[in-house]
Amino acid sequence: MFPALRRCATLAIALSISGAVFAENWPGWRGPAGNGISSEKNLPVEWSPTQNVAWKLALPGSAGASPVVWGDRIFLTSVNEAGDLLLIAVDTNGKQVWQKAVSSGNKTARGDEGNSASPSPVTDGQHVWAFMGDGTLACYSMSGDEIWKTNLQERYGKFSIQFGMSSTPVLEDGVLYFQLIHGEGNPKTREACVVALDGASGKEVWKVDRPSDAEAENEHSYASAMMYHDGATKLLLTHGADFIVAHDLKDGHEVWRCGGLNRRDDPSLRYDPTLRFVASPVSVPGLIIAPSAKGHPIIAIKGDGKGDITNEADKHLWAWKKTPDVPTPVIVDDLVYLCMENGNLTVLEAKTGKEVYTQATHRMRHRASPVYGDGKLYLTARDGKVHVIQAGREFKVLAVNDLQEDQSSSPAISNGTIYMRTFQHLWAIRK
């Protein structure tokens, strides 16, 4: 049995951070513990272009990457009209401190969504790393000095992914982890691999192939790897090509894998060759929530498996009939929150998968992942409208806010401020 989930969000944060000051930062796209949860209090509930706005900063171009925050520095990626892929440093007063052209790439990867600046940066307060869709990975000091730069396409094979590489790196104990799930190559490896690089030097720590029997577009994953913590156990979760796979951090070997996210194992159900993963997994000790895509199921599994657990009933906790297609779920206390692409919010019991409620919010594409803070969920739609929902078993809308600018990036929370990255501006929302 996994531990009482009411304590899991707090425990997950405690296991992932080394001091209270770290909890005030937002070092990666899913926050201090990689789960979309902030421990901040007294956060704003209502805002508009003229209400509760501390400042806004014009950006050189659009992107879906989320901002990250450490101390008095905010980092985000963008692209300008010339096609330069940029890493930008901003101070918490809204002034640009420096800007670096990391590489060059496309301004548009899919219509009005996505480009080569889609992956979010990551920082540890000493360095900041920017990964771009063209494969360029660069490490900078907090003051903007380039430490090293490399290209993962040149090192690990050309990316063949329909709408561009968007996976964000995971930083754990000074090591950067990448899932490079793409391509239509060797039928055993599909050109997909998982790599660990030393953050200080960029040198390879390990590389493993990630085999799969996925077909067609399913060989492409737009999700990001995530960490799983349970006491002394740490695993890297990679998500894509019809499987969620757990890897050992020391050498990358596969500890377990779970399929069933695309219905290949049941001959009565159709295998969907276009079911590519976009939403990423989320976990608390003893529980991993694995999304699929396009109306297929979401599954809840234990984290202590060995080998292929696809059909091992004792490792499966429950399944729910429909998954978020793009937004990554959030687990808070004993509830799992699923923000669907169409704006529906489904809340499930974490222990059983039983539906608590499903309610509609804003009927618009939802590309950003929800974040939680101060007892509230923030759901961001593609047109920039943000529903603020009271967390818990009763559906209650506290506010509907509109900055009147398109947005596909997830909010970041730090020091009482919600940072919203729209296609035009970086906004600081603060009481």
C-alpha positions in Angstrom: 0.0 0.0 0.0 1.3 3.5 -0.8 1.4 6.0 2.0 -1.5 8.3 2.9 -1.8 10.6 0.0 -2.8 13.5 2.1 0.8 13.8 3.1 2.3 12.9 -0.3 2.6 16.3 -1.9 4.4 17.7 1.2 6.6 14.6 1.3 7.5 14.8 -2.4 8.6 18.4 -1.9 10.6 17.5 1.2 12.4 14.7 -0.6 13.3 16.9 -3.5 14.6 20.1 -1.9 17.5 20.7 0.4 16.3 23.8 2.2 13.4 26.1 2.8 14.8 28.8 0.4 14.6 26.3 -2.5 10.8 26.0 -2.1 10.5 29.7 -3.0 12.1 29.0 -6.3 10.5 27.5 -9.5 13.6 25.9 -11.1 11.9 23.8 -13.8 8.7 23.9 -15.7 6.8 21.8 -13.1 8.2 23.6 -10.1 10.4 22.7 -7.1 9.4 19.0 -6.9 8.5 18.5 -10.5 4.8 18.1 -9.7 3.2 21.5 -10.5 2.8 22.3 -6.8 3.9 25.5 -5.0 4.1 25.9 -1.2 3.6 29.6 -1.6 0.7 31.3 0.4 -1.3 34.5 -0.2 -1.3 34.2 -3.9 -3.4 36.4 -6.1 -6.8 35.1 -7.2 -8.0 37.9 -9.5 -6.2 39.9 -12.1 -6.6 41.7 -15.4 -4.3 43.7 -17.7 -4.7 46.5 -15.1 -5.3 44.7 -11.8 -2.7 43.0 -9.6 0.0 43.4 -12.3 3.3 44.2 -10.8 4.9 44.6 -14.3 4.9 43.2 -17.8 7.8 42.9 -20.2 7.5 42.7 -24.0 9.1 39.6 -25.5 10.8 39.2 -28.9 8.5 36.4 -30.0 6.1 33.7 -29.0 6.9 30.3 -27.4 5.3 27.7 -25.3 8.2 27.3 -22.8 7.5 28.2 -19.2 9.6 30.6 -17.2 11.7 29.4 -14.4 12.7 31.4 -11.3 15.6 31.3 -8.9 16.1 34.1 -6.4 15.8 37.4 -8.2 16.3 35.9 -11.7 13.7 34.7 -14.2 14.8 32.7 -17.3 12.8 31.9 -20.4 13.4 31.0 -24.0 12.0 32.7 -27.0 12.5 33.2 -30.7 12.9 36.5 -32.6 11.9 37.6 -36.1 15.3 36.6 -37.4 14.8 33.0 -36.2 17.4 33.3 -33.3 16.5 31.0 -30.5 17.1 33.0 -27.3 17.6 32.5 -23.6 16.6 35.6 -21.7 17.3 36.6 -18.1 15.0 39.0 -16.4 15.1 40.4 -12.9 12.1 40.2 -10.6 11.6 44.0 -11.2 10.8 43.2 -14.8 14.0 44.4 -16.4 15.9 42.3 -18.9 19.4 41.5 -17.5 20.9 39.7 -20.5 19.9 37.8 -23.6 21.8 35.1 -25.5 21.3 33.7 -29.0 21.7 30.0 -28.2 21.1 28.8 -31.8 18.7 29.4 -34.7 15.5 27.5 -35.7 11.9 27.7 -36.8 9.4 30.3 -35.5 6.5 28.0 -36.2 6.4 24.2 -35.8 2.6 23.7 -35.9 0.3 26.4 -37.1 -0.3 28.8 -34.2 1.4 26.5 -31.7 4.9 25.6 -30.9 8.4 26.3 -32.3 12.0 25.5 -31.6 11.9 27.4 -28.3 9.3 25.0 -26.9 11.4 23.2 -24.2 11.6 25.1 -20.9 15.0 26.0 -19.3 16.1 24.6 -16.0 18.3 26.1 -13.3 20.0 25.2 -10.0 20.8 28.8 -8.9 24.4 28.5 -10.2 23.8 27.6 -13.8 20.9 27.7 -16.3 20.5 25.3 -19.1 18.6 25.9 -22.3 17.6 23.1 -24.7 16.2 24.0 -28.1 14.2 22.1 -30.6 17.1 22.0 -33.1 19.0 19.9 -30.5 21.3 22.7 -29.2 21.9 22.4 -25.4 23.8 25.2 -23.7 24.9 25.9 -20.2 25.3 29.5 -18.9 26.3 31.1 -15.6 23.7 33.2 -13.8 25.4 36.3 -15.2 25.1 35.0 -18.8 28.6 33.6 -19.5 28.5 30.5 -21.7 30.0 27.5 -19.9 29.5 24.9 -22.6 27.4 24.1 -25.6 26.6 20.9 -27.6 24.0 19.6 -30.0 22.1 16.4 -29.1 21.1 15.7 -32.7 24.8 15.6 -33.7 25.6 13.4 -30.7 22.6 11.0 -30.7 21.0 11.1 -34.1 18.7 13.4 -36.1 15.4 14.3 -34.6 12.5 13.0 -36.7 9.5 14.3 -34.9 6.5 15.7 -36.7 5.9 18.9 -34.7 9.4 19.5 -33.3 11.3 18.4 -30.2 9.5 19.9 -27.1 10.7 17.6 -24.3 12.2 19.6 -21.3 15.3 18.2 -19.5 15.1 17.0 -15.9 17.8 18.1 -13.5 18.6 15.9 -10.5 21.7 16.1 -8.3 23.7 18.0 -11.0 22.8 15.6 -13.8 20.6 16.5 -16.8 18.3 13.7 -18.1 16.8 13.7 -21.5 14.3 11.4 -23.2 14.9 11.5 -27.0 11.9 9.6 -28.3 11.5 10.2 -32.0 12.1 8.8 -35.4 11.3 5.9 -37.6 14.6 4.1 -37.7 15.8 0.7 -36.4 12.7 -1.4 -35.4 14.3 -2.3 -32.1 15.5 1.1 -31.0 13.5 3.4 -33.3 16.4 5.9 -32.8 15.0 6.6 -29.4 17.3 6.8 -26.4 17.6 8.2 -22.9 20.7 10.1 -21.9 22.2 11.5 -18.8 24.7 14.4 -19.0 26.9 16.0 -16.4 25.4 19.4 -15.9 28.7 21.1 -15.2 30.5 19.9 -18.3 28.0 18.4 -20.7 29.9 15.1 -20.7 27.9 11.9 -21.1 27.2 10.0 -17.9 25.3 7.2 -19.7 23.1 6.5 -22.7 20.6 3.7 -23.2 18.4 2.7 -26.0 14.7 2.8 -25.4 13.1 0.1 -27.6 9.4 0.0 -28.4 7.0 -1.7 -30.8 5.2 1.6 -31.4 4.2 2.5 -34.9 3.9 5.6 -37.1 3.4 8.9 -35.1 3.4 7.0 -31.8 7.2 6.8 -32.2 7.2 10.5 -31.4 6.8 11.8 -27.9 6.3 15.4 -26.9 6.2 14.6 -23.2 9.0 15.2 -20.7 10.8 12.8 -18.5 10.0 13.0 -14.8 11.5 11.9 -11.5 9.9 9.4 -9.2 10.8 9.6 -5.5 9.8 7.1 -2.8 12.0 7.1 0.3 15.5 6.1 -0.9 14.2 5.1 -4.3 14.7 7.4 -7.2 13.8 6.5 -10.7 13.7 8.4 -14.0 10.3 8.0 -15.8 10.4 8.3 -19.6 7.1 8.6 -21.3 6.3 7.9 -25.0 6.1 5.3 -27.8 3.2 3.6 -26.1 5.1 2.9 -22.8 6.0 4.6 -19.5 9.5 3.2 -18.5 11.4 3.5 -15.2 15.2 3.8 -15.4 17.9 3.5 -12.8 19.7 6.8 -12.3 23.2 5.3 -12.0 23.4 3.6 -15.4 20.0 4.1 -17.1 19.1 0.5 -17.2 15.4 -0.3 -17.5 13.8 -1.2 -14.1 10.3 -1.7 -15.4 8.0 -0.7 -18.2 4.2 -0.5 -18.5 2.2 -0.5 -21.7 -1.6 -0.6 -22.3 -1.7 3.1 -22.9 -2.5 2.4 -26.5 -4.8 -0.6 -26.9 -2.5 -3.0 -28.7 -2.9 -5.8 -26.1 -6.7 -6.1 -26.6 -7.5 -7.4 -30.1 -11.0 -6.1 -29.8 -9.8 -2.5 -29.5 -8.2 -0.5 -32.3 -4.6 0.4 -32.1 -4.3 4.2 -32.8 -1.3 5.0 -35.0 -1.6 8.7 -34.2 -1.6 8.4 -30.4 1.5 10.4 -29.4 2.1 11.3 -25.8 2.1 15.0 -24.9 1.1 15.1 -21.3 3.8 13.9 -18.9 3.5 11.6 -15.9 3.2 12.8 -12.3 3.8 10.9 -9.1 3.8 10.8 -5.3 5.4 8.0 -3.3 3.7 4.7 -4.2 1.6 6.2 -7.0 2.4 7.1 -10.6 -0.2 8.7 -12.9 0.5 7.9 -16.6 -1.5 9.8 -19.2 -2.0 8.6 -22.8 -3.7 10.8 -25.4 -6.8 11.3 -27.6 -9.5 9.8 -25.4 -7.5 6.7 -24.4 -7.1 5.8 -20.7 -5.0 7.2 -18.0 -3.6 4.7 -15.6 -2.4 4.6 -12.0 0.4 2.2 -11.2 2.8 1.5 -8.3 6.4 2.4 -8.6 8.0 -0.8 -7.3 7.7 -3.0 -10.4 10.3 -5.1 -12.1 10.3 -6.0 -15.8 7.2 -5.6 -18.0 4.3 -4.8 -15.6 1.8 -4.2 -18.4 -0.4 -7.2 -17.4 0.6 -7.5 -13.7 -2.6 -6.7 -11.9 -1.0 -6.2 -8.5 1.1 -3.3 -9.9 -2.0 -1.5 -11.3 -4.1 0.6 -9.0 -6.8 1.8 -11.3 -7.5 3.2 -14.8 -9.7 6.0 -15.9 -11.5 6.1 -19.3 -10.2 9.4 -20.6 -6.9 11.2 -20.3 -5.8 14.8 -20.7 -4.3 15.0 -24.2 -1.8 17.8 -23.4 -1.9 19.2 -19.8 0.0 17.2 -17.3 -2.1 16.1 -14.2 -1.7 17.3 -10.7 -2.0 15.3 -7.5 -2.9 17.2 -4.3 -3.7 15.5 -1.0 -6.0 12.6 -1.9 -7.2 13.9 -5.3 -6.0 13.8 -8.9 -6.8 16.7 -11.1 -7.1 16.2 -14.8 -7.5 19.4 -17.0 -8.8 18.1 -20.3 -7.9 19.7 -23.6 -11.5 21.0 -24.0 -11.5 22.7 -20.6 -13.3 20.0 -18.6 -11.8 19.5 -15.1 -12.1 15.9 -13.9 -11.2 15.1 -10.3 -10.6 11.6 -9.2 -9.8 9.9 -5.9 -6.1 9.1 -5.9 -6.5 5.8 -4.0 -9.3 4.4 -6.1 -9.7 6.4 -9.3 -13.4 7.0 -8.4 -14.7 10.2 -10.0 -15.4 13.0 -7.6 -16.7 15.4 -10.3 -16.3 16.5 -13.9 -17.1 20.1 -14.7 -16.6 22.4 -17.7 -14.5 25.5 -17.4 -13.6 27.5 -20.5 -14.4 25.9 -23.9 -11.0 26.5 -25.5 -7.9 24.5 -26.2 -5.9 23.9 -23.0 -2.2 23.5 -23.7 -0.6 24.7 -20.5 -0.5 22.4 -17.5 -2.4 23.3 -14.3 -0.4 24.4 -11.3 -1.5 24.4 -7.6 -0.7 26.9 -4.9 -2.4 28.2 -1.7 -5.4 25.8 -2.0 -6.1 26.8 -5.6 -5.7 25.3 -9.0 -4.8 27.6 -11.9 -6.1 26.4 -15.3 -4.7 28.3 -18.3 -6.5 28.2 -21.7 -4.9 28.9 -25.1 -6.6 32.3 -25.4 -5.1 33.3 -22.0 -8.1 33.0 -19.8 -7.2 31.5 -16.5 -9.8 29.7 -14.3 -8.9 29.8 -10.6 -10.5 26.7 -8.9 -10.8 26.0 -5.3 -9.1 22.7 -4.6 -11.1 19.9 -3.0 -14.2 17.7 -3.6 -16.5 20.6 -4.5 -16.3 22.4 -7.8 -15.9 26.1 -7.0 -14.7 28.8 -9.4 -13.0 31.6 -7.5 -12.2 33.8 -10.5 -11.9 33.9 -14.3 -9.0 36.1 -15.3 -8.1 37.3 -18.8 -4.9 39.0 -19.9 -6.3 39.2 -23.4 -3.2 37.6 -24.9 -2.6 34.0 -26.3 -0.8 31.6 -24.0 0.4 28.0 -24.2 3.0 28.0 -21.4 2.4 26.9 -17.8 2.5 29.5 -15.0 5.4 29.7 -12.6 5.0 30.7 -8.9 7.7 32.3 -6.8 7.8 34.7 -3.9 4.1 35.5 -3.9 4.1 36.1 -7.6 2.5 34.2 -10.5 4.5 34.6 -13.7 2.5 34.3 -16.9 4.3 34.0 -20.2 2.0 34.9 -23.0 2.9 35.1 -26.7 3.5 38.8 -26.3 4.7 39.5 -22.7 6.1 38.1 -19.5 3.6 39.2 -16.8 4.2 39.4 -13.0 0.9 38.9 -11.2 1.1 39.9 -7.5 -1.3 41.1 -4.9 
